[in-house]
Structures are given as C-alpha cells and as structure tokens.
C-alpha cells in the first residue's frame, strides 16, 4: 500500500470520527435552576398557582442536536413563605406531569419558564 493511500485512509477515518463526535455522540448536561411552575391541585378544578420552584435539570443531546430537557422539580415556594416539597416530580420538555408532594397530595405541574443554568458552586439554600 502506498503512502498516499495510507494518508487517504487516515484522513477519511479521522473525518468520520470527527463527524461522529459532532453529529452522533450522545451527551448530557446537568444543572440547577429556578423555574416558574404552574401547579394545579388534582382534587380541585378551578385553582392553580404560579410558584417559584427549584429544579435539577438535564439536557440530553446527540451531537449538535437537542433531544430533550428533563426537570426534576424538588420544591416550590408559596408566596406566604411556605414550601411545597415534591417526591420525584419529573417534567420532560415542558410537558405537564402528575406529581405527589410530601403530604401525599397529587398535583398537575408544568414549567412556565426557567432561569439560567447555575454552576455546581451555587450557594442558594434551596437544595
């Protein structure tokens, strides 16, 4: 095999590996953020609450392509100073989820908006 052929094989292999990392390699990024949620008690049809919630978020990507965002809503603050704690409240791509709080009450929860990513050194007392 000539040196020119070896170089072409090497170049094509390197380009293929590069394309795999850019377009196909699965990745996930985790961060903590505050979000505004809409919370609807399941036992009442007319009440809904807009609350500030604390989430652990994960973004799933394949290369440059976004696949989904997943939010684990851990708790939310009531305007009067109280707190609503959730047990495993996962919301995918801003869909509505059915979640249970620590007292066993069922809620319909959706994410209205979420803030910027917080780094791992986030010093808030929410978590």
C-alpha positions in Angstrom: 0.0 0.0 0.0 1.4 3.4 -1.0 2.0 6.2 1.4 -0.6 8.3 -0.5 -3.3 5.5 0.0 -2.4 5.3 3.8 -2.8 9.0 4.1 -6.2 9.0 2.4 -7.4 6.2 4.7 -6.1 8.0 7.7 -7.8 11.3 6.6 -11.1 9.7 5.9 -11.1 7.8 9.2 -10.2 11.0 11.1 -13.0 12.9 9.3 -15.5 10.1 10.1 -14.5 10.1 13.8 -14.9 13.9 13.9 -18.4 13.7 12.3 -19.4 11.1 14.8 -18.5 13.4 17.7 -20.2 16.4 16.2 -23.4 14.8 14.9 -23.9 11.5 16.8 -22.2 11.3 20.1 -24.7 11.3 23.0 -24.2 13.9 25.7 -26.0 15.1 28.7 -25.5 18.3 30.8 -26.9 18.7 34.3 -27.5 22.0 36.1 -29.6 23.5 38.9 -32.1 26.3 38.1 -35.1 28.2 39.5 -38.2 27.9 37.4 -41.7 29.3 37.4 -44.2 26.4 37.6 -48.0 26.2 37.3 -49.3 23.9 40.0 -52.9 22.6 39.9 -54.2 20.6 42.8 -55.7 17.4 41.3 -58.7 17.5 43.6 -59.8 21.0 42.5 -60.7 22.1 39.0 -60.5 25.9 39.3 -57.4 26.6 41.4 -54.0 27.0 40.0 -50.8 28.6 41.4 -47.8 30.2 39.8 -44.9 29.4 42.1 -41.1 29.7 42.0 -39.7 26.2 42.0 -36.2 24.7 42.4 -35.1 22.1 39.9 -32.3 19.8 38.9 -32.3 19.9 35.1 -30.7 17.6 32.5 -30.3 18.4 28.8 -29.9 15.4 26.5 -28.2 16.0 23.1 -26.9 13.9 20.3 -24.0 15.9 18.8 -25.4 19.3 17.9 -29.0 18.1 18.0 -31.1 18.7 21.1 -33.1 15.7 22.1 -34.9 16.7 25.3 -34.8 18.6 28.6 -35.8 16.9 31.8 -36.6 18.8 35.0 -36.8 17.2 38.5 -38.8 19.7 40.5 -37.7 19.3 44.1 -39.6 22.1 45.8 -41.6 25.3 45.3 -42.1 28.4 47.5 -45.6 29.7 48.4 -45.9 33.5 48.3 -46.7 33.5 52.0 -43.4 31.9 52.9 -44.4 28.2 53.0 -42.8 25.5 51.0 -44.2 22.7 48.8 -41.8 19.7 48.6 -42.2 17.1 45.7 -41.3 13.5 45.5 -39.7 12.6 42.2 -41.5 15.2 40.1 -40.0 14.8 36.6 -41.2 17.0 33.7 -39.9 16.3 30.2 -39.7 19.1 27.6 -42.2 21.4 29.4 -45.0 18.9 29.4 -47.4 18.5 32.3 -46.6 15.9 34.9 -48.6 14.4 37.8 -46.5 14.8 41.0 -47.1 14.0 44.7 -46.0 16.3 47.5 -44.6 15.1 50.8 -48.1 15.1 52.3 -49.4 12.7 49.6 -51.4 15.3 47.7 -51.4 15.0 43.9 -50.6 18.0 41.7 -50.6 18.6 38.0 -47.3 20.6 37.4 -45.9 22.2 34.3 -43.0 24.5 33.8 -43.9 28.0 32.7 -40.3 29.3 32.4 -36.9 28.5 33.7 -33.9 30.6 34.5 -30.2 30.4 33.6 -28.1 27.4 34.4 -26.4 27.6 37.8 -22.9 26.1 38.2 -22.1 23.5 40.8 -20.9 26.1 43.3 -24.5 27.5 43.5 -24.8 28.7 47.1 -28.5 29.1 47.4 -30.2 27.4 50.4 -33.0 25.9 48.2 -31.4 22.5 47.9 
